Amino acid sequence: MSEAREFFRICPACGRRFHIKLVSKTLVDDKKDVRELKQGTISPHPSGYGGIYMWPVVVTDKIPVTVDVKDFRFSYKCGHCGHTWSEMHVEENRT
């Protein structure tokens, strides 16, 4: 990363809420995943009383969706005590 960004978070070492600097953001894994998305549509259902539509029926379809899954490792540094640690974050985007 070209510049460190600062956040107000709690340091796991000292427990203080001071400036936490994002030192690096590293891409660990990048994959495409195909998942089935349930999509519901409502269709009217006749009740039998003179053609009045009373209760809708929900019809679900399974649609295949491609999802980009990216795993990142964020490295942080506490501005108060200097403690460094890393956390894993997952970003998912439908394509």
N, C-alpha and C positions, 0 to 999 in steps of 0.2 A: 504494500500500500504506500502511496506517496505521502500521505499525511495521516497523523493519528487523530482520531475523533474522540471527543470527550463526552462522557455520560455521567449522570448522577445515579449511581447504583450503590449497593452495599457490598463492601469487600468481605470475602469469606474468612479472611485472616483476622483483621482488626475489627470488623463489624461496623465500621463507620461509614457514613453516607457522604463520601467525598468524591472528587473527580476520579472517574475510572476511565483510563485511556484505552481505546481499541488499538492494539499494537499491530496486529496482522489478521487478515482474513484469508484462509487457505481453503481451496477446493479439494475435498478429500475424495468424493465419489460423485460421478455424474452418470445417471442411467435413465432410460425411458421405461415406463411401466404401463401396461395396458390393463385398465380396470373396467369393470362393468358398472355403469351408472344407471340407477333406477330412475326412470322418469314416469311420473304419473299424469294421466289425463282423466278428466272427469267426463263421463258420458251420462246423459239423463236416463232414468229407468222409469217406465210407466208404472203407476201404482195400481191401475185397474179401475180407478174411479173416474170414469168419463174421460180418460186420456190425460188426466192431470199428472204432471211429472213431480213426484214427491222426493224420493231418495236418490241422490246421485250414486253412481257406481264408479269407483276409482280403478282404472285399468293401468297396470304398471308394465313398462317395457324396459328391457335391459339393453342399454346402448354401450358399445365399447368406446372407451375414451383413452387417449394416450396422455400420460402425465409425465412431465420432466421432473425428476427427483434429483436435487443437488444437495449433497452433504457438505457443510462448511465447518471448519474449526476456527473459532474466534479466539484470539489471545488478548487478554486484558492485563492492565497494570494499574495498581492502586496509586493514586497521587499522594496519599497520606503515608502509608507504610512501605510502599514499593513492592508489595507482594504481586507476583504474576501467576496467572492461571489461565486455563483454556476451557471453552465450552463448545459442545457440538450443537449445530442448528441445521434444520432441514427446511429447504424451500421446495414447494411443489407448485408447478404451473401446468394448467391444462393447455394442450395444444390442439 
